[in-house]
Protein backbone atom coordinates (compact mmCIF):
# COMPACT_ATOMS: atom_id res chain seq x y z
CA UNK A 1 0.00 0.00 0.00
CA UNK A 2 2.99 2.35 0.30
CA UNK A 3 3.33 4.77 -2.62
CA UNK A 4 6.54 6.50 -1.50
CA UNK A 5 8.69 7.45 1.47
CA UNK A 6 9.94 11.01 1.94
CA UNK A 7 12.71 12.27 4.23
CA UNK A 8 12.03 14.95 6.86
CA UNK A 9 15.28 15.46 8.79
CA UNK A 10 15.50 12.42 11.12
CA UNK A 11 11.96 11.34 10.27
CA UNK A 12 10.42 9.59 7.28
CA UNK A 13 6.91 10.13 6.00
CA UNK A 14 5.33 7.05 4.43
CA UNK A 15 2.58 7.95 1.95
CA UNK A 16 -0.07 5.34 1.26
CA UNK A 17 -3.13 5.64 -0.95
CA UNK A 18 -5.24 6.70 2.05
CA UNK A 19 -2.96 8.03 4.79
CA UNK A 20 0.45 9.39 5.79
CA UNK A 21 2.56 7.90 8.57
CA UNK A 22 5.45 9.70 10.25
CA UNK A 23 8.25 7.41 11.46
CA UNK A 24 11.11 8.36 13.76
CA UNK A 25 13.59 6.64 11.43
CA UNK A 26 15.94 7.92 8.75
CA UNK A 27 15.07 7.47 5.08
CA UNK A 28 18.12 5.19 4.72
CA UNK A 29 16.79 2.85 7.43
CA UNK A 30 13.36 2.75 5.80
CA UNK A 31 14.91 2.31 2.34
CA UNK A 32 16.89 -0.74 3.51
CA UNK A 33 13.67 -2.39 4.67
CA UNK A 34 11.69 -1.49 1.52
CA UNK A 35 14.34 -2.26 -1.14
CA UNK A 36 13.61 -6.02 -1.30
CA UNK A 37 9.94 -5.18 -1.92
CA UNK A 38 10.56 -3.24 -5.16
CA UNK A 39 11.30 0.25 -3.86
CA UNK A 40 14.04 2.46 -5.33
CA UNK A 41 15.60 5.74 -4.20
CA UNK A 42 14.97 8.26 -6.98
CA UNK A 43 16.09 11.41 -5.17
CA UNK A 44 18.01 12.15 -1.98
CA UNK A 45 14.68 12.68 -0.22
CA UNK A 46 12.46 10.06 -1.91
CA UNK A 47 12.12 6.29 -2.18
CA UNK A 48 9.25 5.15 -4.42
CA UNK A 49 7.27 1.99 -5.08
CA UNK A 50 8.12 1.01 -8.67
CA UNK A 51 4.73 -0.61 -9.21
CA UNK A 52 2.85 2.61 -8.41
CA UNK A 53 4.67 4.89 -10.90
CA UNK A 54 2.34 5.99 -13.69
CA UNK A 55 4.65 8.19 -15.80
CA UNK A 56 7.95 10.03 -16.01
CA UNK A 57 8.14 13.54 -17.45
CA UNK A 58 11.32 15.62 -17.57
CA UNK A 59 12.80 15.58 -14.06
CA UNK A 60 9.74 14.16 -12.30
CA UNK A 61 7.90 10.90 -11.95
CA UNK A 62 4.23 10.66 -11.17
CA UNK A 63 2.41 8.36 -8.81
CA UNK A 64 -1.24 8.91 -9.50
CA UNK A 65 -1.47 12.72 -9.50
CA UNK A 66 1.51 13.24 -7.17
CA UNK A 67 4.75 14.69 -8.59
CA UNK A 68 8.05 13.32 -7.22
CA UNK A 69 11.47 14.74 -8.25
CA UNK A 70 14.08 12.38 -9.65
CA UNK A 71 17.86 12.66 -9.62
CA UNK A 72 18.99 13.99 -13.03
CA UNK A 73 22.21 11.97 -13.02
CA UNK A 74 20.31 8.71 -12.46
CA UNK A 75 17.32 9.41 -14.72
CA UNK A 76 18.29 6.90 -17.45
CA UNK A 77 18.88 4.16 -14.86
CA UNK A 78 15.59 4.96 -13.10
CA UNK A 79 13.66 4.90 -16.39
CA UNK A 80 15.19 1.53 -17.30
CA UNK A 81 14.23 0.01 -13.92
CA UNK A 82 10.68 1.32 -14.21
CA UNK A 83 10.27 0.01 -17.74
CA UNK A 84 11.34 -3.45 -16.56
CA UNK A 85 8.91 -3.30 -13.63
CA UNK A 86 5.90 -1.78 -15.35
CA UNK A 87 5.47 -2.31 -19.08
CA UNK A 88 2.63 0.26 -19.25
CA UNK A 89 4.85 3.12 -18.00
CA UNK A 90 5.00 6.16 -20.27
CA UNK A 91 8.12 8.29 -20.53
Biopython code that builds the backbone (N, CA, C, O; Angstrom):
import numpy as np
from Bio.PDB.StructureBuilder import StructureBuilder

atoms = [
    (1, "UNK", "N", (0.800, -1.205, 0.000)),
    (1, "UNK", "CA", (0.000, 0.000, 0.000)),
    (1, "UNK", "C", (0.842, 1.269, 0.000)),
    (1, "UNK", "O", (0.311, 2.357, -0.223)),
    (2, "UNK", "N", (2.132, 1.154, 0.243)),
    (2, "UNK", "CA", (2.989, 2.345, 0.301)),
    (2, "UNK", "C", (3.261, 2.848, -1.114)),
    (2, "UNK", "O", (3.656, 2.077, -1.989)),
    (3, "UNK", "N", (3.048, 4.149, -1.335)),
    (3, "UNK", "CA", (3.335, 4.769, -2.622)),
    (3, "UNK", "C", (4.779, 5.262, -2.652)),
    (3, "UNK", "O", (5.521, 4.974, -3.590)),
    (4, "UNK", "N", (5.176, 6.019, -1.602)),
    (4, "UNK", "CA", (6.542, 6.503, -1.500)),
    (4, "UNK", "C", (6.880, 6.832, -0.056)),
    (4, "UNK", "O", (6.009, 6.921, 0.809)),
    (5, "UNK", "N", (8.172, 7.009, 0.174)),
    (5, "UNK", "CA", (8.687, 7.453, 1.465)),
    (5, "UNK", "C", (9.473, 8.735, 1.216)),
    (5, "UNK", "O", (10.230, 8.832, 0.251)),
    (6, "UNK", "N", (9.285, 9.715, 2.095)),
    (6, "UNK", "CA", (9.937, 11.011, 1.935)),
    (6, "UNK", "C", (10.666, 11.387, 3.223)),
    (6, "UNK", "O", (10.129, 11.228, 4.320)),
    (7, "UNK", "N", (11.895, 11.886, 3.080)),
    (7, "UNK", "CA", (12.710, 12.272, 4.234)),
    (7, "UNK", "C", (12.290, 13.626, 4.783)),
    (7, "UNK", "O", (12.023, 14.566, 4.034)),
    (8, "UNK", "N", (12.237, 13.704, 6.109)),
    (8, "UNK", "CA", (12.027, 14.946, 6.857)),
    (8, "UNK", "C", (13.013, 14.942, 8.018)),
    (8, "UNK", "O", (12.697, 14.458, 9.104)),
    (9, "UNK", "N", (14.211, 15.484, 7.788)),
    (9, "UNK", "CA", (15.277, 15.460, 8.789)),
    (9, "UNK", "C", (15.511, 14.033, 9.284)),
    (9, "UNK", "O", (15.892, 13.169, 8.494)),
    (10, "UNK", "N", (15.291, 13.768, 10.569)),
    (10, "UNK", "CA", (15.496, 12.423, 11.117)),
    (10, "UNK", "C", (14.228, 11.582, 11.080)),
    (10, "UNK", "O", (14.174, 10.515, 11.693)),
    (11, "UNK", "N", (13.229, 12.041, 10.383)),
    (11, "UNK", "CA", (11.955, 11.339, 10.266)),
    (11, "UNK", "C", (11.731, 10.938, 8.820)),
    (11, "UNK", "O", (12.362, 11.474, 7.909)),
    (12, "UNK", "N", (10.831, 9.995, 8.621)),
    (12, "UNK", "CA", (10.419, 9.593, 7.279)),
    (12, "UNK", "C", (8.903, 9.557, 7.245)),
    (12, "UNK", "O", (8.257, 9.008, 8.138)),
    (13, "UNK", "N", (8.352, 10.146, 6.208)),
    (13, "UNK", "CA", (6.909, 10.126, 5.999)),
    (13, "UNK", "C", (6.596, 9.048, 4.970)),
    (13, "UNK", "O", (7.083, 9.101, 3.841)),
    (14, "UNK", "N", (5.788, 8.075, 5.358)),
    (14, "UNK", "CA", (5.325, 7.045, 4.430)),
    (14, "UNK", "C", (3.965, 7.464, 3.903)),
    (14, "UNK", "O", (3.039, 7.698, 4.680)),
    (15, "UNK", "N", (3.841, 7.560, 2.584)),
    (15, "UNK", "CA", (2.579, 7.945, 1.953)),
    (15, "UNK", "C", (1.913, 6.700, 1.378)),
    (15, "UNK", "O", (2.491, 6.005, 0.543)),
    (16, "UNK", "N", (0.707, 6.430, 1.826)),
    (16, "UNK", "CA", (-0.073, 5.337, 1.262)),
    (16, "UNK", "C", (-1.201, 5.948, 0.434)),
    (16, "UNK", "O", (-1.308, 7.171, 0.336)),
    (17, "UNK", "N", (-2.024, 5.122, -0.148)),
    (17, "UNK", "CA", (-3.129, 5.643, -0.946)),
    (17, "UNK", "C", (-4.134, 6.405, -0.094)),
    (17, "UNK", "O", (-4.822, 7.290, -0.601)),
    (18, "UNK", "N", (-4.230, 6.077, 1.188)),
    (18, "UNK", "CA", (-5.239, 6.696, 2.047)),
    (18, "UNK", "C", (-4.678, 7.586, 3.143)),
    (18, "UNK", "O", (-5.346, 8.534, 3.556)),
    (19, "UNK", "N", (-3.467, 7.309, 3.627)),
    (19, "UNK", "CA", (-2.956, 8.033, 4.790)),
    (19, "UNK", "C", (-1.454, 8.276, 4.700)),
    (19, "UNK", "O", (-0.754, 7.702, 3.866)),
    (20, "UNK", "N", (-0.979, 9.156, 5.597)),
    (20, "UNK", "CA", (0.453, 9.395, 5.786)),
    (20, "UNK", "C", (0.832, 8.898, 7.178)),
    (20, "UNK", "O", (0.052, 8.997, 8.126)),
    (21, "UNK", "N", (2.046, 8.362, 7.279)),
    (21, "UNK", "CA", (2.556, 7.901, 8.566)),
    (21, "UNK", "C", (3.927, 8.517, 8.773)),
    (21, "UNK", "O", (4.769, 8.460, 7.877)),
    (22, "UNK", "N", (4.166, 9.100, 9.924)),
    (22, "UNK", "CA", (5.447, 9.699, 10.249)),
    (22, "UNK", "C", (6.218, 8.748, 11.158)),
    (22, "UNK", "O", (5.750, 8.387, 12.238)),
    (23, "UNK", "N", (7.408, 8.346, 10.705)),
    (23, "UNK", "CA", (8.246, 7.408, 11.458)),
    (23, "UNK", "C", (9.474, 8.125, 11.991)),
    (23, "UNK", "O", (10.043, 8.975, 11.306)),
    (24, "UNK", "N", (9.883, 7.795, 13.192)),
    (24, "UNK", "CA", (11.112, 8.356, 13.761)),
    (24, "UNK", "C", (12.289, 7.476, 13.343)),
    (24, "UNK", "O", (12.983, 6.890, 14.175)),
    (25, "UNK", "N", (12.491, 7.404, 12.019)),
    (25, "UNK", "CA", (13.588, 6.638, 11.428)),
    (25, "UNK", "C", (14.106, 7.421, 10.234)),
    (25, "UNK", "O", (13.362, 8.183, 9.616)),
    (26, "UNK", "N", (15.371, 7.236, 9.909)),
    (26, "UNK", "CA", (15.941, 7.917, 8.750)),
    (26, "UNK", "C", (15.427, 7.272, 7.464)),
    (26, "UNK", "O", (14.974, 6.127, 7.471)),
    (27, "UNK", "N", (15.501, 8.014, 6.367)),
    (27, "UNK", "CA", (15.070, 7.466, 5.080)),
    (27, "UNK", "C", (15.933, 6.267, 4.697)),
    (27, "UNK", "O", (15.430, 5.310, 4.109)),
    (28, "UNK", "N", (17.218, 6.306, 5.022)),
    (28, "UNK", "CA", (18.124, 5.195, 4.721)),
    (28, "UNK", "C", (17.672, 3.918, 5.427)),
    (28, "UNK", "O", (17.686, 2.844, 4.825)),
    (29, "UNK", "N", (17.277, 4.019, 6.679)),
    (29, "UNK", "CA", (16.794, 2.848, 7.430)),
    (29, "UNK", "C", (15.525, 2.288, 6.793)),
    (29, "UNK", "O", (15.385, 1.075, 6.630)),
    (30, "UNK", "N", (14.612, 3.171, 6.439)),
    (30, "UNK", "CA", (13.363, 2.746, 5.802)),
    (30, "UNK", "C", (13.653, 2.154, 4.422)),
    (30, "UNK", "O", (13.082, 1.129, 4.049)),
    (31, "UNK", "N", (14.540, 2.802, 3.670)),
    (31, "UNK", "CA", (14.909, 2.306, 2.338)),
    (31, "UNK", "C", (15.457, 0.881, 2.407)),
    (31, "UNK", "O", (15.095, 0.042, 1.582)),
    (32, "UNK", "N", (16.310, 0.602, 3.365)),
    (32, "UNK", "CA", (16.889, -0.735, 3.509)),
    (32, "UNK", "C", (15.813, -1.796, 3.730)),
    (32, "UNK", "O", (15.951, -2.929, 3.268)),
    (33, "UNK", "N", (14.754, -1.436, 4.426)),
    (33, "UNK", "CA", (13.666, -2.393, 4.671)),
    (33, "UNK", "C", (12.745, -2.534, 3.458)),
    (33, "UNK", "O", (12.162, -3.598, 3.248)),
    (34, "UNK", "N", (12.609, -1.473, 2.659)),
    (34, "UNK", "CA", (11.695, -1.492, 1.518)),
    (34, "UNK", "C", (12.332, -1.995, 0.217)),
    (34, "UNK", "O", (11.624, -2.470, -0.672)),
    (35, "UNK", "N", (13.646, -1.895, 0.100)),
    (35, "UNK", "CA", (14.344, -2.264, -1.137)),
    (35, "UNK", "C", (13.976, -3.658, -1.653)),
    (35, "UNK", "O", (13.707, -3.803, -2.845)),
    (36, "UNK", "N", (13.956, -4.680, -0.807)),
    (36, "UNK", "CA", (13.613, -6.016, -1.300)),
    (36, "UNK", "C", (12.171, -6.122, -1.824)),
    (36, "UNK", "O", (11.831, -7.092, -2.501)),
    (37, "UNK", "N", (11.341, -5.148, -1.519)),
    (37, "UNK", "CA", (9.938, -5.184, -1.919)),
    (37, "UNK", "C", (9.670, -4.341, -3.172)),
    (37, "UNK", "O", (8.515, -4.038, -3.473)),
    (38, "UNK", "N", (10.734, -3.956, -3.911)),
    (38, "UNK", "CA", (10.558, -3.244, -5.163)),
    (38, "UNK", "C", (10.609, -1.729, -5.076)),
    (38, "UNK", "O", (10.130, -1.045, -5.980)),
    (39, "UNK", "N", (11.175, -1.198, -4.016)),
    (39, "UNK", "CA", (11.299, 0.251, -3.860)),
    (39, "UNK", "C", (12.694, 0.702, -4.288)),
    (39, "UNK", "O", (13.672, -0.027, -4.123)),
    (40, "UNK", "N", (12.772, 1.925, -4.844)),
    (40, "UNK", "CA", (14.039, 2.461, -5.326)),
    (40, "UNK", "C", (14.164, 3.924, -4.914)),
    (40, "UNK", "O", (13.191, 4.676, -4.965)),
    (41, "UNK", "N", (15.363, 4.323, -4.506)),
    (41, "UNK", "CA", (15.602, 5.739, -4.204)),
    (41, "UNK", "C", (15.755, 6.466, -5.544)),
    (41, "UNK", "O", (16.581, 6.092, -6.376)),
    (42, "UNK", "N", (14.951, 7.501, -5.734)),
    (42, "UNK", "CA", (14.971, 8.259, -6.978)),
    (42, "UNK", "C", (15.496, 9.676, -6.776)),
    (42, "UNK", "O", (15.742, 10.398, -7.742)),
    (43, "UNK", "N", (15.663, 10.066, -5.530)),
    (43, "UNK", "CA", (16.091, 11.407, -5.168)),
    (43, "UNK", "C", (16.642, 11.309, -3.756)),
    (43, "UNK", "O", (16.325, 10.355, -3.044)),
    (44, "UNK", "N", (17.446, 12.253, -3.335)),
    (44, "UNK", "CA", (18.014, 12.146, -1.982)),
    (44, "UNK", "C", (16.946, 12.128, -0.897)),
    (44, "UNK", "O", (17.200, 11.668, 0.216)),
    (45, "UNK", "N", (15.751, 12.627, -1.215)),
    (45, "UNK", "CA", (14.682, 12.678, -0.220)),
    (45, "UNK", "C", (13.519, 11.723, -0.494)),
    (45, "UNK", "O", (12.544, 11.723, 0.259)),
    (46, "UNK", "N", (13.597, 10.911, -1.551)),
    (46, "UNK", "CA", (12.456, 10.060, -1.910)),
    (46, "UNK", "C", (12.864, 8.636, -2.263)),
    (46, "UNK", "O", (13.866, 8.403, -2.939)),
    (47, "UNK", "N", (12.062, 7.696, -1.786)),
    (47, "UNK", "CA", (12.115, 6.294, -2.182)),
    (47, "UNK", "C", (10.700, 5.964, -2.666)),
    (47, "UNK", "O", (9.726, 6.228, -1.962)),
    (48, "UNK", "N", (10.587, 5.388, -3.865)),
    (48, "UNK", "CA", (9.250, 5.147, -4.423)),
    (48, "UNK", "C", (9.005, 3.668, -4.698)),
    (48, "UNK", "O", (9.931, 2.876, -4.871)),
    (49, "UNK", "N", (7.721, 3.332, -4.730)),
    (49, "UNK", "CA", (7.266, 1.992, -5.082)),
    (49, "UNK", "C", (7.206, 1.913, -6.605)),
    (49, "UNK", "O", (6.389, 2.596, -7.223)),
    (50, "UNK", "N", (8.043, 1.107, -7.207)),
    (50, "UNK", "CA", (8.120, 1.008, -8.666)),
    (50, "UNK", "C", (6.778, 0.654, -9.311)),
    (50, "UNK", "O", (6.468, 1.127, -10.405)),
    (51, "UNK", "N", (5.998, -0.163, -8.644)),
    (51, "UNK", "CA", (4.728, -0.609, -9.213)),
    (51, "UNK", "C", (3.669, 0.482, -9.250)),
    (51, "UNK", "O", (2.682, 0.348, -9.973)),
    (52, "UNK", "N", (3.847, 1.553, -8.496)),
    (52, "UNK", "CA", (2.847, 2.613, -8.410)),
    (52, "UNK", "C", (3.134, 3.791, -9.341)),
    (52, "UNK", "O", (2.300, 4.688, -9.472)),
    (53, "UNK", "N", (4.306, 3.802, -9.992)),
    (53, "UNK", "CA", (4.665, 4.893, -10.897)),
    (53, "UNK", "C", (3.799, 4.826, -12.144)),
    (53, "UNK", "O", (3.679, 3.772, -12.768)),
    (54, "UNK", "N", (3.196, 5.954, -12.505)),
    (54, "UNK", "CA", (2.337, 5.994, -13.690)),
    (54, "UNK", "C", (3.004, 6.633, -14.895)),
    (54, "UNK", "O", (2.685, 6.280, -16.030)),
    (55, "UNK", "N", (3.936, 7.580, -14.672)),
    (55, "UNK", "CA", (4.649, 8.190, -15.797)),
    (55, "UNK", "C", (5.887, 8.925, -15.310)),
    (55, "UNK", "O", (6.046, 9.209, -14.123)),
    (56, "UNK", "N", (6.768, 9.228, -16.280)),
    (56, "UNK", "CA", (7.948, 10.034, -16.015)),
    (56, "UNK", "C", (7.954, 11.148, -17.048)),
    (56, "UNK", "O", (7.839, 10.897, -18.248)),
    (57, "UNK", "N", (8.091, 12.384, -16.570)),
    (57, "UNK", "CA", (8.135, 13.545, -17.451)),
    (57, "UNK", "C", (9.247, 14.466, -16.983)),
    (57, "UNK", "O", (9.257, 14.907, -15.834)),
    (58, "UNK", "N", (10.182, 14.753, -17.874)),
    (58, "UNK", "CA", (11.316, 15.620, -17.574)),
    (58, "UNK", "C", (12.041, 15.142, -16.323)),
    (58, "UNK", "O", (12.587, 14.039, -16.321)),
    (59, "UNK", "N", (12.060, 15.926, -15.283)),
    (59, "UNK", "CA", (12.799, 15.583, -14.064)),
    (59, "UNK", "C", (11.885, 15.101, -12.941)),
    (59, "UNK", "O", (12.245, 15.181, -11.767)),
    (60, "UNK", "N", (10.712, 14.606, -13.298)),
    (60, "UNK", "CA", (9.741, 14.156, -12.302)),
    (60, "UNK", "C", (9.145, 12.827, -12.694)),
    (60, "UNK", "O", (9.063, 12.490, -13.875)),
    (61, "UNK", "N", (8.727, 12.070, -11.688)),
    (61, "UNK", "CA", (7.905, 10.904, -11.951)),
    (61, "UNK", "C", (6.577, 11.144, -11.249)),
    (61, "UNK", "O", (6.491, 11.932, -10.307)),
    (62, "UNK", "N", (5.563, 10.467, -11.712)),
    (62, "UNK", "CA", (4.228, 10.661, -11.167)),
    (62, "UNK", "C", (3.703, 9.350, -10.611)),
    (62, "UNK", "O", (3.823, 8.289, -11.223)),
    (63, "UNK", "N", (3.118, 9.464, -9.433)),
    (63, "UNK", "CA", (2.411, 8.356, -8.805)),
    (63, "UNK", "C", (1.007, 8.883, -8.607)),
    (63, "UNK", "O", (0.753, 9.740, -7.760)),
    (64, "UNK", "N", (0.100, 8.348, -9.412)),
    (64, "UNK", "CA", (-1.241, 8.907, -9.498)),
    (64, "UNK", "C", (-1.088, 10.371, -9.896)),
    (64, "UNK", "O", (-0.476, 10.644, -10.929)),
    (65, "UNK", "N", (-1.605, 11.312, -9.139)),
    (65, "UNK", "CA", (-1.470, 12.721, -9.504)),
    (65, "UNK", "C", (-0.348, 13.428, -8.744)),
    (65, "UNK", "O", (-0.204, 14.646, -8.845)),
    (66, "UNK", "N", (0.440, 12.677, -7.991)),
    (66, "UNK", "CA", (1.509, 13.243, -7.173)),
    (66, "UNK", "C", (2.821, 13.301, -7.960)),
    (66, "UNK", "O", (3.191, 12.336, -8.628)),
    (67, "UNK", "N", (3.511, 14.422, -7.877)),
    (67, "UNK", "CA", (4.750, 14.689, -8.595)),
    (67, "UNK", "C", (5.937, 14.498, -7.648)),
    (67, "UNK", "O", (6.003, 15.122, -6.589)),
    (68, "UNK", "N", (6.878, 13.626, -8.041)),
    (68, "UNK", "CA", (8.049, 13.322, -7.222)),
    (68, "UNK", "C", (9.307, 13.631, -8.035)),
    (68, "UNK", "O", (9.437, 13.138, -9.156)),
    (69, "UNK", "N", (10.243, 14.436, -7.502)),
    (69, "UNK", "CA", (11.467, 14.738, -8.252)),
    (69, "UNK", "C", (12.359, 13.512, -8.377)),
    (69, "UNK", "O", (12.371, 12.640, -7.507)),
    (70, "UNK", "N", (13.106, 13.462, -9.480)),
    (70, "UNK", "CA", (14.078, 12.382, -9.651)),
    (70, "UNK", "C", (15.462, 12.995, -9.853)),
    (70, "UNK", "O", (15.593, 14.121, -10.334)),
    (71, "UNK", "N", (16.473, 12.248, -9.485)),
    (71, "UNK", "CA", (17.864, 12.662, -9.618)),
    (71, "UNK", "C", (18.227, 12.691, -11.104)),
    (71, "UNK", "O", (18.106, 11.675, -11.789)),
    (72, "UNK", "N", (18.668, 13.837, -11.601)),
    (72, "UNK", "CA", (18.986, 13.987, -13.029)),
    (72, "UNK", "C", (20.095, 13.045, -13.482)),
    (72, "UNK", "O", (20.041, 12.515, -14.592)),
    (73, "UNK", "N", (21.095, 12.833, -12.638)),
    (73, "UNK", "CA", (22.210, 11.973, -13.018)),
    (73, "UNK", "C", (21.797, 10.508, -13.137)),
    (73, "UNK", "O", (22.438, 9.742, -13.858)),
    (74, "UNK", "N", (20.743, 10.115, -12.444)),
    (74, "UNK", "CA", (20.308, 8.714, -12.458)),
    (74, "UNK", "C", (19.052, 8.498, -13.288)),
    (74, "UNK", "O", (18.493, 7.401, -13.273)),
    (75, "UNK", "N", (18.592, 9.514, -14.013)),
    (75, "UNK", "CA", (17.319, 9.413, -14.719)),
    (75, "UNK", "C", (17.269, 8.214, -15.668)),
    (75, "UNK", "O", (16.288, 7.471, -15.652)),
    (76, "UNK", "N", (18.293, 8.005, -16.490)),
    (76, "UNK", "CA", (18.294, 6.898, -17.446)),
    (76, "UNK", "C", (18.187, 5.555, -16.730)),
    (76, "UNK", "O", (17.446, 4.672, -17.163)),
    (77, "UNK", "N", (18.924, 5.404, -15.639)),
    (77, "UNK", "CA", (18.879, 4.158, -14.862)),
    (77, "UNK", "C", (17.497, 3.957, -14.236)),
    (77, "UNK", "O", (16.971, 2.844, -14.227)),
    (78, "UNK", "N", (16.920, 5.031, -13.718)),
    (78, "UNK", "CA", (15.594, 4.960, -13.104)),
    (78, "UNK", "C", (14.542, 4.575, -14.143)),
    (78, "UNK", "O", (13.690, 3.724, -13.886)),
    (79, "UNK", "N", (14.608, 5.205, -15.315)),
    (79, "UNK", "CA", (13.657, 4.900, -16.391)),
    (79, "UNK", "C", (13.765, 3.433, -16.784)),
    (79, "UNK", "O", (12.748, 2.763, -16.961)),
    (80, "UNK", "N", (14.985, 2.932, -16.921)),
    (80, "UNK", "CA", (15.189, 1.526, -17.296)),
    (80, "UNK", "C", (14.583, 0.575, -16.257)),
    (80, "UNK", "O", (13.930, -0.402, -16.622)),
    (81, "UNK", "N", (14.795, 0.855, -14.970)),
    (81, "UNK", "CA", (14.229, 0.011, -13.916)),
    (81, "UNK", "C", (12.705, 0.033, -13.949)),
    (81, "UNK", "O", (12.061, -1.001, -13.773)),
    (82, "UNK", "N", (12.129, 1.210, -14.173)),
    (82, "UNK", "CA", (10.676, 1.321, -14.211)),
    (82, "UNK", "C", (10.093, 0.601, -15.408)),
    (82, "UNK", "O", (9.044, -0.035, -15.302)),
    (83, "UNK", "N", (10.763, 0.692, -16.549)),
    (83, "UNK", "CA", (10.269, 0.009, -17.737)),
    (83, "UNK", "C", (10.280, -1.506, -17.546)),
    (83, "UNK", "O", (9.392, -2.204, -18.035)),
    (84, "UNK", "N", (11.283, -2.009, -16.839)),
    (84, "UNK", "CA", (11.343, -3.448, -16.562)),
    (84, "UNK", "C", (10.243, -3.866, -15.590)),
    (84, "UNK", "O", (9.710, -4.972, -15.690)),
    (85, "UNK", "N", (9.903, -2.985, -14.651)),
    (85, "UNK", "CA", (8.906, -3.295, -13.634)),
    (85, "UNK", "C", (7.486, -3.142, -14.148)),
    (85, "UNK", "O", (6.614, -3.948, -13.824)),
    (86, "UNK", "N", (7.255, -2.130, -14.931)),
    (86, "UNK", "CA", (5.898, -1.783, -15.349)),
    (86, "UNK", "C", (5.883, -1.500, -16.837)),
    (86, "UNK", "O", (6.262, -0.409, -17.262)),
    (87, "UNK", "N", (5.460, -2.444, -17.619)),
    (87, "UNK", "CA", (5.468, -2.315, -19.078)),
    (87, "UNK", "C", (4.545, -1.222, -19.591)),
    (87, "UNK", "O", (4.712, -0.781, -20.728)),
    (88, "UNK", "N", (3.577, -0.765, -18.802)),
    (88, "UNK", "CA", (2.634, 0.264, -19.251)),
    (88, "UNK", "C", (3.112, 1.674, -18.913)),
    (88, "UNK", "O", (2.380, 2.638, -19.138)),
    (89, "UNK", "N", (4.320, 1.812, -18.380)),
    (89, "UNK", "CA", (4.849, 3.120, -18.003)),
    (89, "UNK", "C", (5.076, 3.980, -19.230)),
    (89, "UNK", "O", (5.578, 3.480, -20.236)),
    (90, "UNK", "N", (4.728, 5.246, -19.181)),
    (90, "UNK", "CA", (5.001, 6.161, -20.275)),
    (90, "UNK", "C", (6.100, 7.115, -19.863)),
    (90, "UNK", "O", (6.142, 7.579, -18.723)),
    (91, "UNK", "N", (6.986, 7.403, -20.793)),
    (91, "UNK", "CA", (8.117, 8.292, -20.528)),
    (91, "UNK", "C", (8.061, 9.450, -21.503)),
    (91, "UNK", "O", (8.920, 10.331, -21.466)),
]
sb = StructureBuilder()
sb.init_structure("model")
sb.init_model(0)
sb.init_chain("A")
sb.init_seg("    ")
for serial, (resi, resn, name, xyz) in enumerate(atoms, 1):
    if name == "N":
        sb.init_residue(resn, " ", resi, " ")
    sb.init_atom(name, np.array(xyz, "f"), 0.0, 1.0, " ", f" {name:<3s}", serial, name[0])
structure = sb.get_structure()
